[in-house]
Amino acid sequence: MGLKQNLHNLKEKYKGKKIAPLFNGFHTFLYLPNETTHGGTHIKAADDLKRTMNTVIMALVPCLLFGMFNAGYQHHLATGEVERITGFFSGNFWNLSNLWIGAIKVLPLVIVSYVVGLAIEFVFCIIKGHEIEEGYLVTGMLVPLIVPVDLPLWMLAVAVAFGVVIGKEVFGGTGMNILNPALTIRAFLFFAYPTWMSGDKVWVHDAVNRAGTADAISGETILGSYAQNQEVAYTMFEKFFGFIPGSVGETSAFLILLGAAFLIFTKIGSWRIIVSTFFGAAVMGLIFNAVASNGIITDTSKFYGLMSAPWYDHLIIGGLAFGAVYMATDPVTASQTNKGKIIYGFLIGFISIMIRVFNPAYPEGVFLAILLMNVFAPTIDHYVVQGNVKKRLKRLQAKTA
């Protein structure tokens, strides 16, 4: 009670001053605001922007915890300190040292993401004189989950600063951006520091220097192996539950699907976008499978490996599932109409697999596909609305004829 009163006193003391948004932000984060709307008709509901953001964060926490565990497991597996996990009751699964190693590497990524991003948000709020917006609460959690475990912290800080300023604040802040801020950050990292975002050494902690040689540990992702026409030795259990190399939080399709169910149940995420994204990816995967099986593309082609990969593999490996559930459903940058959401999601899935196959140097295309469709989302909604207007005009003309 004392803390609440102290914050309230500070809020009143600095009311009307430049620094007021800072105290208001802490006050409303810890306690329910006592302001109410006045005039007009308003929808009465318990949810607000903070609750919405916190719901998404709750859906991301299992991916974060598993990402820590898998980072440690991949490191120990590559160094030969543990054997491959064959089931939930195998000894390696309950090895807490995996979680410890992962936590040491992943938690600093989370801290840097939030400290840098929120600091910039506070500065812009004070400069502009408006209240602190909660949009970065989710972005700050997403960013550490879509990068390699050994990404240098200073690179992450630079990318976060770029993404928040250029990807959001220049457009007016939360709710005004046309591109997903987390994906803007990842795109910056990929094009600015490509050697830290791709290849077979970045996905496993301490892959370069563990044994004193650059080739000591190789942690190629499944997509990378397919792109090089190499045999994939991982079982369906490992691929679906996430015991594979990859970005921190996007390896476990199982936990991502649980998060999707939670977001759909709470009506935060759009099931139309999620389902249509998976459907679009499956369609493109089936098309490529048909092309590869008919001999149109031979096994000597650089496209053959990813074309011949089973279509269902495309759905559970790489970042497709994570992108479909947590990125494509961003309510600010996604389509708003129901039909538009279906078109928007289908094209994301369809284009994602196309980029994977036709660009073997960058076999993960979901993030580029989402950024592309972020740009076209308003256009999709425009034509959907115009189509509905034309249908209604035709019905009206038919009735008056």
C-alpha positions in Angstrom: 0.0 0.0 0.0 2.9 2.3 0.8 4.5 1.8 -2.7 1.1 2.5 -4.3 0.7 5.7 -2.4 4.3 6.8 -3.1 3.8 6.3 -6.8 0.5 8.1 -6.7 2.2 11.0 -4.9 5.0 11.1 -7.5 2.4 11.0 -10.3 0.6 14.0 -8.8 3.9 15.8 -8.2 5.1 15.6 -11.8 1.6 15.9 -13.4 1.8 18.1 -16.4 5.6 17.9 -16.6 7.7 16.3 -19.3 8.8 13.4 -17.0 5.2 12.6 -16.1 4.8 9.7 -18.6 7.6 7.8 -16.8 5.8 7.7 -13.5 2.4 7.1 -15.1 3.9 4.1 -16.9 5.2 2.5 -13.7 2.0 3.3 -11.9 -0.4 1.8 -14.5 1.9 -1.2 -14.9 1.7 -2.2 -11.3 -1.9 -1.0 -10.5 -5.2 -0.6 -12.3 -5.6 3.0 -13.6 -8.3 5.0 -11.8 -9.2 7.0 -14.9 -12.5 6.2 -16.7 -13.8 7.3 -20.0 -16.5 10.0 -20.1 -19.2 10.6 -22.7 -20.5 8.5 -25.5 -21.1 4.8 -25.6 -18.2 2.5 -24.7 -17.8 -1.3 -24.7 -17.4 -2.5 -21.1 -14.7 -5.2 -20.9 -12.0 -6.3 -18.5 -9.2 -6.4 -21.1 -7.0 -3.5 -22.0 -3.7 -3.2 -23.9 -1.6 -4.3 -20.9 -3.7 -7.4 -20.3 -3.5 -8.2 -24.0 0.3 -7.9 -24.1 0.6 -10.0 -20.9 -1.5 -12.7 -22.4 0.8 -13.0 -25.4 3.8 -13.0 -23.0 2.2 -15.9 -21.1 1.9 -17.8 -24.3 5.6 -17.2 -25.1 7.0 -18.2 -21.7 6.9 -22.0 -22.4 8.9 -21.3 -25.7 11.4 -19.2 -23.7 11.9 -21.9 -21.0 12.2 -24.7 -23.6 14.6 -22.5 -25.6 16.9 -22.2 -22.6 16.8 -26.0 -22.1 17.4 -26.8 -25.8 20.3 -24.3 -26.0 22.1 -26.2 -23.3 21.1 -29.5 -24.7 22.4 -28.7 -28.2 25.7 -27.5 -26.7 26.2 -30.6 -24.6 25.1 -32.9 -27.5 27.6 -31.2 -29.9 30.4 -31.6 -27.4 29.6 -35.2 -26.7 28.7 -34.7 -23.1 25.2 -36.1 -23.4 23.4 -38.5 -25.7 20.4 -37.7 -27.9 17.1 -37.5 -26.2 14.9 -40.5 -27.3 11.8 -39.7 -25.1 10.5 -37.7 -22.2 11.7 -40.4 -19.8 15.2 -40.5 -21.0 17.9 -39.3 -18.6 19.0 -36.4 -20.8 15.6 -34.8 -20.7 15.9 -34.2 -16.9 19.4 -32.9 -17.1 19.2 -29.6 -15.3 22.6 -28.5 -16.5 21.0 -28.1 -20.0 18.6 -25.5 -18.5 21.5 -23.8 -16.6 23.7 -23.3 -19.7 20.7 -22.1 -21.7 19.7 -19.6 -19.0 23.2 -18.1 -18.9 23.0 -17.5 -22.6 19.4 -16.6 -23.2 18.5 -14.4 -20.2 21.0 -11.7 -21.1 19.4 -11.6 -24.6 16.0 -11.0 -22.9 17.5 -8.3 -20.5 19.2 -6.4 -23.3 16.1 -6.5 -25.5 13.9 -5.0 -22.8 16.4 -2.5 -21.3 17.3 -1.0 -24.7 13.8 -1.1 -26.2 12.0 0.3 -23.2 14.6 3.0 -22.6 14.0 4.2 -26.1 10.3 4.0 -25.6 10.5 6.1 -22.4 12.7 8.7 -24.2 10.2 9.1 -27.0 7.2 9.3 -24.6 8.9 12.1 -22.6 9.9 14.0 -25.8 6.5 13.7 -27.3 4.6 14.2 -24.0 2.3 11.2 -24.4 1.7 8.2 -22.2 3.9 5.1 -22.4 2.6 2.5 -24.8 2.8 -1.2 -24.0 3.5 -2.5 -27.4 7.1 -3.3 -26.7 6.2 -5.7 -23.9 5.6 -8.4 -26.5 8.3 -7.2 -28.9 10.9 -7.4 -26.2 10.1 -11.0 -25.5 9.8 -12.0 -29.2 13.2 -10.7 -30.2 15.4 -13.0 -28.0 13.3 -16.0 -29.3 14.0 -15.4 -33.0 17.8 -15.0 -32.8 20.7 -17.5 -32.5 21.8 -18.2 -28.9 25.4 -16.8 -29.3 24.4 -13.5 -30.9 26.6 -10.8 -29.4 24.7 -8.6 -27.0 26.0 -5.4 -28.6 24.6 -6.5 -32.0 21.2 -7.1 -30.4 21.3 -3.7 -28.7 22.0 -2.0 -32.0 19.3 -3.9 -33.8 16.7 -3.2 -31.1 17.5 0.5 -31.3 17.1 0.4 -35.1 13.8 -1.6 -34.9 12.2 0.6 -32.3 13.1 3.9 -33.8 12.9 3.2 -37.5 10.4 0.3 -37.4 7.9 2.0 -35.0 8.5 5.4 -33.5 9.0 7.2 -36.8 5.5 6.0 -37.8 4.0 7.4 -34.6 4.5 4.6 -32.1 2.4 1.6 -31.1 -0.5 1.0 -33.4 0.9 3.2 -36.2 3.7 1.0 -37.5 3.3 -0.8 -40.8 5.9 -3.4 -40.2 6.2 -5.8 -37.3 9.0 -4.3 -35.0 10.4 -7.7 -34.0 10.7 -8.8 -37.6 12.3 -5.4 -38.5 14.9 -6.1 -35.9 15.6 -9.6 -37.2 15.8 -8.3 -40.8 18.3 -5.7 -39.7 20.4 -8.3 -38.0 20.4 -10.6 -41.0 21.4 -8.0 -43.5 23.8 -6.1 -41.2 25.5 -9.2 -39.6 24.8 -12.2 -41.9 27.6 -14.4 -40.5 26.0 -14.3 -37.1 22.5 -15.1 -38.4 23.1 -18.0 -40.8 25.4 -20.9 -41.4 26.1 -24.1 -39.4 28.0 -22.5 -36.5 25.6 -20.0 -35.1 22.9 -22.2 -33.7 24.9 -24.1 -31.1 26.4 -22.3 -28.1 30.3 -22.0 -28.2 30.3 -23.7 -31.6 33.5 -22.0 -32.8 36.0 -22.0 -29.9 35.0 -24.9 -27.7 37.9 -27.2 -29.0 40.1 -24.4 -30.3 39.2 -24.9 -34.0 36.6 -23.2 -36.1 35.2 -26.6 -37.1 35.0 -28.0 -33.6 31.2 -28.1 -33.5 28.7 -28.0 -36.4 25.1 -27.3 -35.6 23.4 -27.1 -39.0 19.7 -26.7 -38.9 17.4 -29.2 -40.7 16.6 -26.5 -43.3 20.3 -26.0 -43.9 20.8 -29.7 -44.4 17.9 -29.9 -46.8 19.3 -26.9 -48.7 22.6 -28.8 -49.2 20.9 -32.0 -50.2 22.2 -33.7 -47.1 20.5 -36.5 -45.2 18.4 -35.4 -42.2 19.0 -37.7 -39.3 16.4 -36.2 -36.8 13.4 -38.2 -35.9 9.8 -36.9 -36.0 9.8 -36.8 -32.2 12.9 -34.5 -32.2 11.5 -32.3 -34.9 8.0 -31.9 -33.5 9.0 -31.4 -29.9 12.0 -29.2 -30.7 15.2 -31.0 -29.9 16.9 -29.6 -32.9 19.2 -26.6 -33.6 17.6 -23.3 -34.4 16.7 -19.9 -33.1 16.1 -19.8 -29.3 12.3 -20.1 -29.2 11.2 -21.4 -32.5 12.2 -25.1 -32.5 9.3 -26.7 -30.6 6.2 -26.9 -32.8 4.4 -28.6 -29.9 4.8 -25.7 -27.5 4.0 -23.2 -30.3 0.8 -25.0 -31.1 -0.1 -24.9 -27.4 0.5 -21.2 -27.4 -1.7 -20.9 -30.5 -4.5 -22.7 -28.7 -4.2 -20.3 -25.8 -4.2 -17.2 -27.9 -7.2 -18.4 -29.9 -9.0 -19.3 -26.7 -8.4 -15.9 -25.2 -9.3 -14.3 -28.6 -6.0 -12.5 -28.8 -4.7 -14.4 -31.9 -6.7 -14.9 -35.1 -7.3 -18.5 -35.9 -8.0 -17.5 -39.5 -4.5 -16.2 -40.0 -2.9 -19.2 -38.2 -4.8 -21.9 -40.0 -4.5 -20.2 -43.4 -0.7 -19.7 -43.0 -0.2 -23.4 -42.3 -2.6 -24.3 -45.2 -0.7 -22.0 -47.6 2.6 -23.6 -46.6 1.2 -27.1 -47.0 -0.1 -26.2 -50.5 3.3 -24.8 -51.6 5.1 -27.8 -50.1 2.8 -30.3 -51.9 3.4 -28.5 -55.2 7.2 -28.7 -54.8 6.9 -32.4 -53.7 5.0 -33.1 -56.9 7.6 -31.2 -59.0 10.5 -33.2 -57.3 8.8 -36.6 -57.6 8.0 -36.1 -61.3 11.7 -35.6 -62.1 11.3 -32.1 -63.3 14.0 -31.1 -60.8 16.9 -33.7 -60.4 18.8 -34.5 -57.2 21.8 -32.6 -58.6 19.9 -29.3 -58.6 20.5 -26.9 -55.7 16.7 -26.7 -55.3 16.1 -30.5 -55.0 16.7 -30.9 -51.3 14.1 -28.5 -50.1 11.7 -29.3 -52.9 11.8 -33.0 -52.0 11.5 -32.4 -48.2 8.1 -33.7 -47.0 5.5 -31.0 -47.0 4.7 -31.7 -43.3 8.3 -31.1 -42.4 8.0 -27.6 -43.7 5.3 -26.9 -41.2 7.2 -28.0 -38.1 10.8 -27.0 -38.7 12.3 -23.6 -39.0 10.4 -20.6 -38.0 7.1 -21.2 -39.9 5.1 -22.2 -36.9 6.5 -19.5 -34.6 5.9 -16.9 -37.3 2.4 -18.0 -38.0 1.3 -18.0 -34.4 3.2 -15.0 -32.9 4.2 -12.8 -35.8 1.6 -13.0 -38.5 -1.2 -12.5 -36.0 0.1 -9.1 -34.9 -3.2 -7.0 -34.9 -1.4 -3.8 -35.9 0.3 -5.1 -39.1 -2.0 -7.9 -40.1 -5.2 -7.7 -42.2 -8.3 -6.6 -40.3 -11.2 -8.1 -42.3 -12.1 -11.8 -41.9 -11.7 -12.7 -45.5 -8.5 -10.5 -45.7 -7.0 -12.5 -42.8 -7.5 -15.7 -44.7 -5.9 -14.3 -47.8 -3.1 -12.7 -45.8 -2.2 -15.9 -43.9 -2.4 -18.1 -47.0 0.0 -15.9 -48.9 2.4 -15.8 -45.9 2.6 -19.6 -45.8 2.8 -19.9 -49.6 5.5 -17.3 -50.1 7.5 -18.6 -47.0 8.0 -22.0 -48.6 8.8 -20.4 -52.0 11.6 -18.3 -50.4 12.9 -21.4 -48.6 13.3 -23.4 -51.8 14.4 -20.7 -54.3 16.9 -19.1 -52.0 19.1 -21.9 -50.5 21.5 -19.4 -49.1 18.6 -18.2 -46.8 16.4 -21.3 -46.3 14.2 -19.6 -43.7 11.7 -17.4 -45.5 8.8 -16.9 -43.1 10.0 -13.6 -41.6 10.6 -12.1 -45.0 7.2 -13.3 -46.2 5.5 -11.7 -43.1 7.2 -8.4 -43.7 6.2 -8.5 -47.3 2.6 -9.2 -46.5 2.6 -6.5 -43.7 3.1 -4.0 -46.6 0.2 -5.5 -48.6 -2.2 -6.0 -45.7 -4.0 -2.6 -46.2 -4.3 -3.4 -49.9 -5.9 -6.8 -49.2 -8.4 -5.2 -46.8 -9.2 -2.4 -49.3 -10.2 -4.9 -52.1 -12.1 -7.1 -49.6 -14.1 -4.1 -48.5 -14.7 -2.9 -52.0 -15.8 -6.4 -53.0 -18.4 -6.4 -50.2 -19.6 -2.9 -51.2 -20.1 -4.0 -54.8 -22.0 -7.2 -53.7 -24.3 -5.1 -51.5 -24.9 -2.6 -54.3 -25.9 -5.4 -56.7 -28.3 -6.8 -54.1 -29.8 -3.4 -53.6 -30.2 -2.8 -57.4 -31.8 -6.3 -57.7 -34.4 -5.4 -55.1 -35.2 -2.0 -56.5 -35.4 -3.3 -60.1 
